[in-house]
Amino acid sequence: MGTMSVMDSDMRAEVTALAINVTIPEALRWADTRRGEAFTLTTLNVRLLADGHLAARAYGRPAGGGRGAYLSFAVPDDPMLAALIAEAATRAGSLWPPIAGSADRSARLGQCRASMGATVTRSFTA
């Protein structure tokens, strides 16, 4: 089995988002309810979409314990959560290996960080 040395335009990978998972510190965790059951939100999934926008969802498990469903919830408009997302995006960017065009990547990450404010989070559909 061989490998292709050149990919034609119909076979290029189409990247629609980059995602990171972020543990929500205890002090920033919150509870939400779905179908009458309380959930404690412990993880953020943050996506950098192909159009340069950020999208975030919070995930958690039933507050009462057990092996209930792992469901997603909207992220509240909270400056501390926005700061956590910004810090996580910066950290993830620093972990990304240098590649051709890395100056462009750094500029794009800088633009994303510059646009982060009170409206840093935008929910996406799971």
PADRENKE-975132 format. One record per residue: z, y, x of N, C-alpha, C in turn; residue in one letter. Coordinates in nm, 4 decimals, always signed. Layout:
PADRENKE-975132
       nz       ny       nx      caz      cay      cax       cz       cy       cx resn
        Z        Y        X        Z        Y        X        Z        Y        X    A
...
END
This chain:
PADRENKE-975132
       nz       ny       nx      caz      cay      cax       cz       cy       cx resn
  +0.0000  -0.1159  +0.0841  +0.0000  +0.0000  +0.0000  +0.0000  +0.1240  +0.0900    M
  -0.0972  +0.2126  +0.0722  -0.1077  +0.3308  +0.1558  -0.0503  +0.4536  +0.0889    G
  -0.0545  +0.5630  +0.1604  -0.0106  +0.6898  +0.1043  -0.1273  +0.7856  +0.1030    T
  -0.1236  +0.8807  +0.0138  -0.2292  +0.9811  +0.0077  -0.1968  +1.0920  +0.1056    M
  -0.2931  +1.1284  +0.1876  -0.2676  +1.2362  +0.2831  -0.2939  +1.3723  +0.2205    S
  -0.3748  +1.3758  +0.1174  -0.4053  +1.5019  +0.0492  -0.3941  +1.4761  -0.1001    V
  -0.3236  +1.5623  -0.1696  -0.3113  +1.5479  -0.3143  -0.4037  +1.6491  -0.3799    M
  -0.4811  +1.6030  -0.4774  -0.5637  +1.7012  -0.5470  -0.4792  +1.7746  -0.6495    D
  -0.5332  +1.8816  -0.7044  -0.4543  +1.9691  -0.7908  -0.4048  +1.9000  -0.9169    S
  -0.4692  +1.7936  -0.9608  -0.4246  +1.7220  -1.0799  -0.3040  +1.6333  -1.0535    D
  -0.2725  +1.6097  -0.9261  -0.1651  +1.5175  -0.8937  -0.0448  +1.5855  -0.8308    M
  -0.0427  +1.7153  -0.8245  +0.0694  +1.7866  -0.7648  +0.1931  +1.7748  -0.8532    R
  +0.3070  +1.7715  -0.7893  +0.4333  +1.7663  -0.8637  +0.4540  +1.8988  -0.9367    A
  +0.4875  +1.8906  -1.0631  +0.5167  +2.0102  -1.1412  +0.6681  +2.0211  -1.1549    E
  +0.7261  +2.1133  -1.0820  +0.8703  +2.1330  -1.0853  +0.9005  +2.2353  -1.1941    V
  +0.9798  +2.1954  -1.2925  +1.0109  +2.2850  -1.4034  +1.1502  +2.3457  -1.3930    T
  +1.2346  +2.2887  -1.3079  +1.3692  +2.3440  -1.2916  +1.4360  +2.2799  -1.1705    A
  +1.5301  +2.3523  -1.1128  +1.6207  +2.2990  -1.0111  +1.7588  +2.3032  -1.0747    L
  +1.8396  +2.2019  -1.0524  +1.9698  +2.1977  -1.1185  +2.0817  +2.1661  -1.0204    A
  +2.1978  +2.2251  -1.0490  +2.3200  +2.1940  -0.9753  +2.4303  +2.1669  -1.0768    I
  +2.5222  +2.0804  -1.0398  +2.6406  +2.0539  -1.1208  +2.7595  +2.1159  -1.0510    N
  +2.8435  +2.1835  -1.1284  +2.9561  +2.2585  -1.0746  +3.0821  +2.2194  -1.1499    V
  +3.1850  +2.1792  -1.0776  +3.3139  +2.1506  -1.1406  +3.3796  +2.2822  -1.1794    T
  +3.4236  +2.2909  -1.3025  +3.4930  +2.4107  -1.3502  +3.6383  +2.4013  -1.3048    I
  +3.6874  +2.5006  -1.2285  +3.8288  +2.4967  -1.1862  +3.9215  +2.4935  -1.3083    P
  +4.0356  +2.4289  -1.2915  +4.1328  +2.4148  -1.4010  +4.1588  +2.5461  -1.4738    E
  +4.1758  +2.6538  -1.3987  +4.2108  +2.7832  -1.4592  +4.0999  +2.8402  -1.5475    A
  +3.9767  +2.7942  -1.5298  +3.8645  +2.8466  -1.6080  +3.8184  +2.7510  -1.7177    L
  +3.8780  +2.6339  -1.7262  +3.8367  +2.5376  -1.8284  +3.8766  +2.5859  -1.9666    R
  +3.8024  +2.5439  -2.0653  +3.8314  +2.5798  -2.2028  +3.8021  +2.4601  -2.2920    W
  +3.8426  +2.4712  -2.4170  +3.8194  +2.3644  -2.5140  +3.7222  +2.4145  -2.6193    A
  +3.6459  +2.3224  -2.6741  +3.5546  +2.3528  -2.7839  +3.5572  +2.2321  -2.8768    D
  +3.5056  +2.2498  -2.9960  +3.5113  +2.1426  -3.0951  +3.3710  +2.1037  -3.1392    T
  +3.3511  +1.9756  -3.1532  +3.2249  +1.9227  -3.2051  +3.2580  +1.8119  -3.3026    R
  +3.2057  +1.8214  -3.4236  +3.2288  +1.7209  -3.5282  +3.3772  +1.6914  -3.5478    R
  +3.4588  +1.7972  -3.5443  +3.6017  +1.7829  -3.5676  +3.6819  +1.7301  -3.4506    G
  +3.6190  +1.7079  -3.3371  +3.6890  +1.6560  -3.2196  +3.6920  +1.7619  -3.1100    E
  +3.8101  +1.7816  -3.0492  +3.8257  +1.8800  -2.9409  +3.7784  +1.8197  -2.8090    A
  +3.7079  +1.9012  -2.7322  +3.6601  +1.8613  -2.6002  +3.7095  +1.9602  -2.4967    F
  +3.7464  +1.9112  -2.3784  +3.7804  +1.9954  -2.2650  +3.6572  +2.0024  -2.1761    T
  +3.6100  +2.1258  -2.1478  +3.4885  +2.1457  -2.0694  +3.5246  +2.1507  -1.9225    L
  +3.4643  +2.0611  -1.8431  +3.5031  +2.0428  -1.7034  +3.3889  +2.0630  -1.6036    T
  +3.2654  +2.0644  -1.6511  +3.1501  +2.0703  -1.5612  +3.0450  +2.1653  -1.6159    T
  +2.9830  +2.2398  -1.5254  +2.8677  +2.3225  -1.5611  +2.7428  +2.2598  -1.5010    L
  +2.6358  +2.2607  -1.5768  +2.5049  +2.2259  -1.5240  +2.4258  +2.3561  -1.5262    N
  +2.3859  +2.4018  -1.4075  +2.3142  +2.5289  -1.3940  +2.1727  +2.4972  -1.3484    V
  +2.0758  +2.5503  -1.4194  +1.9356  +2.5271  -1.3856  +1.8674  +2.6578  -1.3499    R
  +1.7903  +2.6539  -1.2426  +1.7005  +2.7627  -1.2086  +1.5655  +2.7195  -1.2629    L
  +1.5201  +2.7861  -1.3683  +1.3958  +2.7498  -1.4338  +1.2762  +2.8017  -1.3552    L
  +1.1608  +2.7444  -1.3813  +1.0394  +2.7817  -1.3088  +1.0059  +2.9297  -1.3243    A
  +1.0479  +2.9914  -1.4334  +1.0188  +3.1335  -1.4541  +1.1221  +3.2248  -1.3877    D
  +1.2187  +3.1665  -1.3153  +1.3180  +3.2445  -1.2429  +1.4460  +3.2713  -1.3205    G
  +1.4526  +3.2339  -1.4470  +1.5745  +3.2523  -1.5259  +1.6737  +3.1411  -1.4960    H
  +1.8010  +3.1731  -1.5138  +1.9057  +3.0714  -1.5037  +1.9434  +3.0250  -1.6430    L
  +1.9755  +2.8987  -1.6535  +2.0249  +2.8421  -1.7780  +2.1471  +2.7581  -1.7431    A
  +2.2486  +2.7640  -1.8281  +2.3706  +2.6880  -1.8003  +2.4246  +2.6257  -1.9282    A
  +2.4779  +2.5059  -1.9128  +2.5475  +2.4363  -2.0199  +2.6768  +2.3819  -1.9621    R
  +2.7787  +2.3732  -2.0473  +2.9067  +2.3150  -2.0075  +2.9160  +2.1750  -2.0673    A
  +2.9770  +2.0858  -1.9917  +2.9933  +1.9478  -2.0372  +3.1404  +1.9097  -2.0307    Y
  +3.1805  +1.8210  -2.1209  +3.3185  +1.7776  -2.1205  +3.3381  +1.6484  -2.1961    G
  +3.4618  +1.6086  -2.2007  +3.5006  +1.4850  -2.2682  +3.6086  +1.5174  -2.3711    R
  +3.6353  +1.4238  -2.4610  +3.7382  +1.4481  -2.5618  +3.8721  +1.4876  -2.4989    P
  +3.9336  +1.5919  -2.5534  +4.0611  +1.6413  -2.5006  +4.1712  +1.5362  -2.5133    A
  +4.1599  +1.4503  -2.6122  +4.2606  +1.3473  -2.6336  +4.2456  +1.2272  -2.5421    G
  +4.1446  +1.2303  -2.4559  +4.1224  +1.1183  -2.3648  +4.0285  +1.0165  -2.4262    G
  +4.0195  +0.9053  -2.3615  +3.9306  +0.8001  -2.4093  +3.7910  +0.8127  -2.3507    G
  +3.7046  +0.7238  -2.3949  +3.5696  +0.7195  -2.3404  +3.4683  +0.7724  -2.4417    R
  +3.4994  +0.8818  -2.5050  +3.4087  +0.9415  -2.6015  +3.2831  +0.9936  -2.5344    G
  +3.1942  +1.0432  -2.6144  +3.0668  +1.0964  -2.5655  +3.0884  +1.2130  -2.4702    A
  +2.9973  +1.2259  -2.3763  +2.9968  +1.3374  -2.2819  +2.8959  +1.4363  -2.3377    Y
  +2.9437  +1.5427  -2.4035  +2.8579  +1.6346  -2.4775  +2.8444  +1.7692  -2.4084    L
  +2.7340  +1.8377  -2.4378  +2.7125  +1.9709  -2.3805  +2.7492  +2.0788  -2.4817    S
  +2.7915  +2.1939  -2.4268  +2.8316  +2.3088  -2.5076  +2.7774  +2.4353  -2.4431    F
  +2.7651  +2.5401  -2.5240  +2.7248  +2.6706  -2.4717  +2.8340  +2.7223  -2.3783    A
  +2.7931  +2.7993  -2.2785  +2.8874  +2.8616  -2.1852  +2.9224  +2.9992  -2.2398    V
  +3.0519  +3.0291  -2.2554  +3.0894  +3.1611  -2.3070  +3.0513  +3.2728  -2.2103    P
  +3.0319  +3.3905  -2.2643  +2.9993  +3.5092  -2.1848  +3.1302  +3.5589  -2.1229    D
  +3.1612  +3.5074  -2.0041  +3.2872  +3.5364  -1.9366  +3.2554  +3.5754  -1.7925    D
  +3.3027  +3.6929  -1.7462  +3.2729  +3.7361  -1.6093  +3.3194  +3.6375  -1.5024    P
  +3.4286  +3.5684  -1.5262  +3.4776  +3.4708  -1.4270  +3.3833  +3.3507  -1.4182    M
  +3.3306  +3.3061  -1.5311  +3.2345  +3.1957  -1.5291  +3.1028  +3.2414  -1.4665    L
  +3.0629  +3.3655  -1.4946  +2.9417  +3.4207  -1.4319  +2.9578  +3.4253  -1.2805    A
  +3.0755  +3.4640  -1.2345  +3.1024  +3.4686  -1.0897  +3.0998  +3.3274  -1.0306    A
  +3.1543  +3.2302  -1.1025  +3.1517  +3.0913  -1.0565  +3.0070  +3.0428  -1.0437    L
  +2.9243  +3.0744  -1.1420  +2.7837  +3.0339  -1.1386  +2.7126  +3.0999  -1.0212    I
  +2.7386  +3.2282  -0.9998  +2.6757  +3.3002  -0.8880  +2.7180  +3.2398  -0.7541    A
  +2.8467  +3.2101  -0.7408  +2.8963  +3.1498  -0.6170  +2.8344  +3.0119  -0.5950    E
  +2.8253  +2.9337  -0.7019  +2.7675  +2.7999  -0.6909  +2.6194  +2.8072  -0.6535    A
  +2.5465  +2.9028  -0.7106  +2.4044  +2.9178  -0.6781  +2.3869  +2.9568  -0.5316    A
  +2.4727  +3.0453  -0.4841  +2.4670  +3.0865  -0.3437  +2.4961  +2.9676  -0.2527    T
  +2.5991  +2.8909  -0.2858  +2.6359  +2.7737  -0.2057  +2.5233  +2.6699  -0.2062    R
  +2.4667  +2.6434  -0.3229  +2.3578  +2.5463  -0.3324  +2.2379  +2.5924  -0.2503    A
  +2.2082  +2.7215  -0.2552  +2.0979  +2.7755  -0.1760  +2.1195  +2.7570  -0.0276    G
  +2.2442  +2.7690  +0.0171  +2.2729  +2.7528  +0.1598  +2.2611  +2.6067  +0.2036    S
  +2.2750  +2.5139  +0.1107  +2.2638  +2.3717  +0.1418  +2.1196  +2.3233  +0.1448    L
  +2.0300  +2.3978  +0.0820  +1.8896  +2.3575  +0.0746  +1.8300  +2.3623  +0.2137    W
  +1.7622  +2.2569  +0.2550  +1.7084  +2.2549  +0.3914  +1.5958  +2.3569  +0.4095    P
  +1.5827  +2.4117  +0.5305  +1.4733  +2.5056  +0.5553  +1.3387  +2.4353  +0.5360    P
  +1.2487  +2.5042  +0.4696  +1.1141  +2.4512  +0.4468  +1.0138  +2.5631  +0.4685    I
  +0.8878  +2.5266  +0.4754  +0.7844  +2.6292  +0.4868  +0.7991  +2.7235  +0.3676    A
  +0.7905  +2.8513  +0.3933  +0.8065  +2.9488  +0.2859  +0.9506  +2.9773  +0.2526    G
  +1.0440  +2.9422  +0.3432  +1.1858  +2.9600  +0.3123  +1.2225  +3.1065  +0.2940    S
  +1.1479  +3.1980  +0.3560  +1.1758  +3.3404  +0.3352  +1.1514  +3.3757  +0.1900    A
  +1.0442  +3.3201  +0.1316  +1.0150  +3.3435  -0.0095  +1.1260  +3.2853  -0.0959    D
  +1.1755  +3.1641  -0.0600  +1.2837  +3.0994  -0.1358  +1.4089  +3.1848  -0.1302    R
  +1.4405  +3.2366  -0.0118  +1.5595  +3.3204  +0.0030  +1.5472  +3.4467  -0.0806    S
  +1.4287  +3.5057  -0.0823  +1.4073  +3.6260  -0.1626  +1.4257  +3.5947  -0.3106    A
  +1.3759  +3.4794  -0.3541  +1.3872  +3.4407  -0.4953  +1.5335  +3.4177  -0.5320    R
  +1.6092  +3.3509  -0.4440  +1.7515  +3.3307  -0.4714  +1.8233  +3.4646  -0.4773    L
  +1.7855  +3.5564  -0.3887  +1.8445  +3.6899  -0.3904  +1.8154  +3.7625  -0.5206    G
  +1.6936  +3.7482  -0.5718  +1.6578  +3.8100  -0.6988  +1.7409  +3.7508  -0.8120    Q
  +1.7605  +3.6182  -0.8092  +1.8414  +3.5535  -0.9124  +1.9851  +3.6034  -0.9067    C
  +2.0397  +3.6114  -0.7836  +2.1774  +3.6607  -0.7701  +2.1877  +3.8050  -0.8163    R
  +2.0851  +3.8870  -0.7854  +2.0883  +4.0281  -0.8241  +2.0841  +4.0436  -0.9758    A
  +2.0188  +3.9493  -1.0436  +2.0071  +3.9612  -1.1886  +2.1295  +3.9061  -1.2616    S
  +2.2230  +3.8445  -1.1879  +2.3410  +3.7864  -1.2518  +2.4410  +3.8953  -1.2871    M
  +2.4835  +3.8927  -1.4090  +2.5823  +3.9878  -1.4574  +2.6505  +3.9250  -1.5758    G
  +2.6835  +4.0052  -1.6729  +2.7509  +3.9533  -1.7913  +2.6615  +3.8549  -1.8668    A
  +2.5303  +3.8644  -1.8480  +2.4397  +3.7753  -1.9200  +2.3838  +3.6677  -1.8287    T
  +2.4604  +3.6271  -1.7291  +2.4122  +3.5295  -1.6317  +2.3776  +3.3962  -1.6951    V
  +2.4451  +3.3563  -1.7992  +2.4236  +3.2252  -1.8548  +2.3363  +3.2344  -1.9785    T
  +2.2467  +3.1405  -1.9870  +2.1617  +3.1275  -2.1039  +2.1608  +2.9801  -2.1373    R
  +2.1912  +2.9441  -2.2577  +2.1983  +2.8037  -2.2938  +2.0593  +2.7430  -2.2982    S
  +2.0505  +2.6189  -2.2589  +1.9265  +2.5453  -2.2743  +1.9523  +2.4278  -2.3651    F
  +1.8492  +2.3760  -2.4246  +1.8668  +2.2619  -2.5126  +1.8645  +2.1357  -2.4302    T
  +1.9542  +2.0471  -2.4626  +1.9661  +1.9221  -2.3868  +1.8623  +1.8229  -2.4327    A
END
